[in-house]
Amino acid sequence: MKESAKRKLKSFFTIPMIISMMILLFVLFLAVFGRRLATHDPNALDLSNLLAGPSADHILGTDKTGRDLFSRLIYGSRITILSAFSVVVISAGIGVPFGMIAGFYGGIVDKVLMRLSDVILAFPSLLLAFVFVAAFGRGVTNAVVALGIVYVPMLAKLTRSMTLVEKNKVYVEAARSIGFSNDHIMIAEILPNFIATLVVQMTLDVGYAVLDLAAMSFLGLGVQPPTADWGAMLADGRIVITSSPLVALAPGLMIMVTVVALNIFGDGVRIYFDPSQRKLPSLRRFKKMVRRENG
């Protein structure tokens, strides 16, 4: 049993997984301790020092209004990561119960809830988010709520499909025969059996949320000036990319590296929870493992 657990952990801690975890921990470290790490006020203007290159005072230089790029990058990590997590929390808080109710009860409830999901999925996610923001106003809060609602159908359909599989199993019939309520069966009996799959999907959704939030801020619908955000910084840097490429490259690289790390991490978690996705050991290694277990 111990050998099996060790092999499972070894298959999880691959080099790409270790690198992605280090990157994600670094980004989280920046988000949590941003105020202590920042060397300048991220919103302080210095019109005498516009588009300055990297120096001892400004590690990454300054932007078109003289604001310290390094400090804004650090502060932007907090807004970006916190907003992305908020999107996933909203979508999971609505989508998981939504899908479980549809899958467990079926009938007219299932049809109504799934047709509503189909209507939302019929529109491109960003376009629908733009409509929400246009209706309720610009700002990071409205952008987070809009994307959270847009992400609901994906989690709802995933939850529904797994609930349909689990509700017909013997342990559910046993729980029902004992006298447990439907709420108890859904929350305490069915949900724990596919929570790992939901965690994997939500991990991947964080990466999608980072991209979508950056796109909305880039277009001026998300975070509003002068608040630091990677998407808004990328939009500012686009104007001066030929004269000061670092102003655009720095937030662009942060977005790219973070999203790639999240995708690799999510893929690793999926492989960890799904034994069929793991690589089988070579024949020689398998024989050694058998000999070791048999003494």
N, C-alpha and C positions, 0 to 999 in steps of 0.2 A: 504494500500500500504506500509506504514511504517512497519507494523507488518510482512508483507511478506518479506521485505528487511532484517529485523532483524532475521527472521527465516533462511533466506538464509545465512546470515553471521554466524549465530550460527552453522549451519550445516558445514560451512567451517572451522571454528576455533575449531576443535576437538583437543584432547590432542596429538595424533600423529602428526597432522599438526603443532601445536605450537612448539613441540619439534624439528621437522624437520626444521622449519623456523629458530629457534634459532641456530641450528647446521650450517645451510647454511649461516646465517648472521655472525656467528663466523668465518667460513672459508673465507668468503669474507673480513671480517675485517683483518684477517691474510694476505690475498693476497694484500690488499690495503696498510696497514701500516706495512708490513713486515720489511722494512729497519729500522724502528724505534723500532720495538719490538725485533729484533735479537740482541743477546748479543755478538756475535762474527762474524767475516768475515766467511761466509759459505764455502769459498774455501781455507781458511788459514790452512796449514798443521802444525801439532805439533807432530813430530815423537817421542817425549819423553812422549807422553800421549796417546798411542794407546789403543783403546777399553776400555777407562776408564768408570767406572760406573757413575750413577747420583751423582752430587755433587753441592755445592753452586756455583761453577764457571761454571760447565756444567750441566744444569738442567736434560737433558736426557742422558748425557754421550757423548762419542766421537765414531767415526767410526774407521775403520781399518787403516786410515791414520792420525788420531788425529783431524779430523774436528768436530766442534761442531754439534751434531745431532739436537738439538733444532733449531738452526739458519738455518740449511739446510732444516729442515722440513717446516719452515715458508717461506723461499725463494721458496721452491718447490711448495708450494700452489699457488703462483702467476703464475708460469710457467704452472702448471697443469690446473688450472681453466681458465686462459686466453686462453690456447691452445684449451681446450674443447669448450669454447664459440666461438672461431674462426672457429672451425670445423662446428658448427651448423650454423654460419652466412654464410659460404661458401655454405653449402648444401642448405640452405633456399634461398640464393641469386640466385642460379641456378635452384633448384628443383621447387620452387613455380611458377616462370614464365613458366618454362618448362612444368609443369603439367597443368597450366591454358590455355596455347596455345593449347596443345593437346586436352584438354577437350572441349574448346570453339569452335575450328574450325573443329575438327574431321577429317574424311577422310584420305587422304594419310599422312597429317601432323601427325595425331594421331598415325597412324600405324608405321611410321618411328621412332617417338620419343619413343613410348612404346616398340618397339622391341629393341631399343638401351638400354632402361632401363632393359629389360629382360636379355640381354647379360651381363650387369654388375651384376645383381642379381643372375646370374647363378654361380658366383664364391663366395666362402666364403669371407666375408668382409675383414677380417684381411689378408687373403692370397693375395687378390687383392691389398691391401695397401702395403704389402711387395713387390709386383712386381713393383709398382710405385716408392717406395723408392729405390729399387735395381737399377731401371733404371735412376733415377735422383740424387741419392746420399743420404747418411744419413743426419739426422738433423731434428730439431723440425719443421722447416718451411715446408720441404718436407713431413713430417709425417702428418702435419695439412692439407696440400693441398690434399694429397692422401686420407685421411679419409673423407675430405669434399666432394670429388668427389664420393667416395664409398657410402656416405649417400644420395646422390642426388636422386636415383631412389625411395627410400622409401617415401620421401616428395613429389616427382613428382606424384607418383601413388595416394597418398592420396589427393593431390590437384586436380588431374584430376577427381577422382570419385566425389568429392564434386562440382566441376564445372559442371559436366554432370547433376547433380541434379538441380543446381541453374539456369542454362542457359535456361531451359524450363519454368520457372515460369513467372507469369504475369508481375512482376515489370521489368523484362528484356525486355519483349515485349513492355512495355510502354516506357522504356528508348530508345529503338530502334525506336519507332514511333515518338518520339520527335525529333530525329535526332542526338542523341549522337553517337560518334564513337565507334568502337569495343574496342579500348584501354580504353576509358572512362568507358564503361560498365563493362569490366573485373576488372579494378582497383578500380573504385569508387562505383560500384553497387554490383558486385558479391563477390569480395574479402572480404569486411567487414562482410558478412554473415557467413563466416566460419573461420575468423581469430582466433577466440577463440580455435577452434579445432587444428589449426596449432600451436598455442602457447603451448598447452598441449603436442603435439607431440615433439616440439622442446625442451621443458623442460625435457622430458624423454630422448631425444637424447643427451643432455648434459651429463647425467649419463653414457650412453653407450660410449660417446667419452672419458670420464675420464678413463674408463676401457680399451678401445682400445689403447689410448695413453700410458697408464701405461704399457700395454703389449708390445708395440713397444719399449718403453724405456728400459723395462726389458730385451728385446732381443738385445739391442744395436742399434736399428734402429731409435730411436727417439732422445731425448735429449742426447747430447754427453758430456763426462766428460770435465771439472770438474763441469759443470752446475748442480745445484740441481734440482731434479725432483723426485716425489714419486716413479715412476716406476724404475728409475735408482738406487735410494736409496734401493729399495727392492731387486734389483739384487745384489748390494754390500753386503747387510745384509745377503743374502742367504748363502754366503760363510762362515760366522762366526756365523750362527744362533745357533749353539750348545754352543759356548762359550759366546756370547753376544747377546741373543735373542732380546733385545730391539732395536738393529740396524735394524732388519727386521720387528719387530712387529709394531714399531711406524709408518713408512710409510704405512704398510699394513692396519693398523687400520684406518688411515686417508682416504685411498682409500675406504675402506669398509663403513665407517660411512658416508662419503660424498655421495657415490652412493646410499646408502639406503635412506638417507635424500632426495636426488633428486627424487627418485622414489616415495616416500610417498608424497612429495610436488606435483609432477606431477599428481598423482592419485587424490589428493585432489582438484586440479584445474579442473580436468576432471569432478569430481562429482559436483563441484560448477557450471560449465557451462552446465551440462547435468541434468536437473531436474529429469529425469527418474531413475537416479542412486542414488538419495537421499532416505534416509530411511523415511518411512511414520510415522507420529506421532501415538502414541497409541490412542485407541478410547476415553479414558477418557480425554487425553490431547486435542484431536481434538474437543470434545464437549466444553471444556473450551475456546478454541480459537474461536469457532463459537459464543459462548455467548459474549465474549469480543468484537468481531467485530460488533455484532448486538446491542451492548450497553446493 
